[in-house]
Amino acid sequence: MKEPAPPSLSPEMQALARQLADAWRDARQIEALPAQYVPPSASVAYDVNREVARLLGWEPLGWKIAGTTAAVRNRLGIDTPIYGRTFRRFVASSPATLELSELLDPLVECECFVTLESALPWRPEAWTLEEVRAAIGSVHAGIEVAQCRFPSANLPAFPAILADGAASGLYVYGDELIGWRDGLAGIEVEVELDGQLRRTGSGVEVMGDPLAPLLWLAETLRARGLGIAAGEMISTGSMTGMLPVPKPCRVEARFGASAAVRIDFRQ
């Protein structure tokens, strides 16, 4: 799918895109961001994120969506979901082992990973939920290990986080959710750290159904002249909030009775 050329960016926003691309390549954080480099709006921030992806030139995995539950939106201080680009080089399969020393303030987020069989390209007409569901090829239980190129102790204004891809991170695939066509609103999710239950959630908390955010993304991108390619994966938002990983541990997430994801974080 050929995307339209990115919009023109101001010199400050071009500089921000270069800084973020360098931080992605080096797996490091930008310790302090001068005020003039904070995007003036969410729209400009999303344009910067597109430019970061262009500068990196990495194979896309797809998209992440965040802020799909009221609890997460309240924590982030936003009134709408948000999105960012993701990259295929940051994919792993459960059980996975990750080095904490290589991660940037990691947060565990339990999500549905939706992979499209058919594209949802740009078109002038609005998409319907039925069309979006028909485009889906598979749905997996997953954990996004969210990361931010800005340190959690010194975060800039929120548009800069959007420019960074809404803290896009690593994506650990668990079992396929075979019965997703029957609906995922009732799925229950539990997260344990070293065998201790730490978080619970359910599909209904994610905009009523974990697949509903996909329609939101398709329409949001359509309004920007963009679409979603066949084969791309969309992580549709955390059902268990944002759980920090402060030390080496084993994280296990269960999605209903038949799907699970496991990550061992080691120093």
C-alpha positions, -999 to 999 in steps of 0.1 A, spaced: 0 0 0 15 33 -11 12 61 14 9 97 4 40 118 10 44 131 46 32 167 51 59 194 53 73 198 88 88 229 104 126 229 110 119 222 147 97 192 139 122 179 114 149 181 141 126 163 166 120 135 140 158 131 136 163 130 173 137 103 178 150 83 149 185 83 164 171 74 198 152 44 182 184 32 164 205 35 196 178 21 219 182 51 242 161 79 257 162 117 251 169 130 286 154 165 281 134 180 252 135 218 248 100 233 246 104 244 210 107 207 199 73 197 214 47 194 186 21 221 188 -8 196 183 -16 159 181 -20 162 143 16 175 139 28 149 164 13 121 142 31 137 112 64 136 131 58 99 139 53 92 102 86 110 94 104 90 121 92 58 105 104 71 71 138 80 85 142 46 101 132 27 70 124 -4 91 98 -30 80 65 -21 96 47 -45 118 15 -24 119 0 -1 145 -5 2 182 -36 17 198 -36 30 233 -60 48 256 -88 24 247 -101 21 283 -114 49 306 -88 40 332 -58 45 308 -72 77 293 -77 91 328 -41 82 337 -27 98 305 -50 128 307 -65 123 272 -101 121 260 -96 99 229 -75 68 220 -41 73 204 -20 54 179 16 49 167 36 29 142 52 -4 152 81 -24 136 85 -61 128 120 -63 143 105 -59 177 84 -91 176 89 -122 198 69 -153 205 59 -166 239 77 -179 260 101 -150 255 131 -138 274 139 -101 275 169 -82 290 159 -54 313 191 -36 307 181 -32 270 147 -18 277 135 17 283 112 20 313 92 -11 302 55 -14 308 35 -46 304 2 -42 286 -20 -72 278 -37 -68 244 -53 -85 215 -30 -86 185 -52 -84 154 -37 -93 120 -55 -83 88 -60 -107 60 -74 -80 37 -63 -43 35 -83 -14 48 -70 12 23 -79 48 21 -113 55 5 -137 84 7 -165 63 23 -165 55 60 -157 20 71 -182 -1 90 -175 -25 119 -188 -53 98 -163 -45 70 -134 -42 95 -142 -75 111 -144 -92 77 -108 -80 70 -94 -98 100 -73 -129 95 -64 -138 131 -64 -126 167 -37 -135 192 -33 -130 229 -3 -107 233 17 -85 255 31 -52 244 62 -42 264 57 -5 259 88 18 258 93 55 255 122 74 241 117 99 269 125 89 305 94 84 328 110 107 354 112 136 329 84 133 303 78 162 279 44 174 271 21 147 257 23 155 219 60 145 221 49 111 233 26 108 203 55 118 180 74 88 195 47 65 184 27 65 217 55 46 234 56 18 209 77 -11 221 81 -48 217 53 -73 209 52 -108 223 27 -131 207 9 -157 227 -17 -182 217 -43 -176 190 -77 -167 202 -97 -192 182 -132 -180 191 -127 -144 184 -155 -143 158 -180 -151 185 -169 -119 203 -142 -109 228 -161 -86 251 -165 -113 277 -128 -124 277 -112 -121 311 -74 -114 315 -52 -120 345 -16 -109 349 9 -125 374 44 -114 384 64 -143 398 31 -161 405 14 -132 423 -18 -118 407 -11 -82 399 -38 -70 374 -71 -82 360 -92 -69 331 -118 -78 305 -125 -72 269 -156 -52 275 -135 -24 291 -118 -18 257 -144 3 240 -170 -25 245 -150 -50 225 -113 -54 219 -120 -53 181 -138 -20 182 -105 0 184 -97 -13 149 -126 5 134 -115 37 153 -80 33 138 -93 27 103 -114 58 104 -87 79 121 -62 70 95 -87 75 67 -93 110 78 -55 116 74 -55 100 39 -40 67 51 -50 31 53 -40 -2 68 -22 -29 47 -30 -65 45 -7 -85 69 -3 -56 93 -9 -63 130 -28 -39 152 -25 -41 190 -59 -29 201 -52 -15 236 -44 -28 271 -71 -46 291 -50 -46 322 -36 -10 323 1 -2 323 22 -24 347 58 -14 353 86 -40 353 110 -27 379 131 -58 384 138 -93 370 107 -114 371 84 -137 352 52 -122 338 24 -145 328 -9 -134 313 -39 -156 308 -66 -147 283 -97 -167 293 -92 -204 297 -72 -213 266 -46 -186 257 -16 -173 276 16 -152 271 48 -155 292 79 -133 294 109 -138 316 126 -104 323 162 -109 334 190 -85 343 
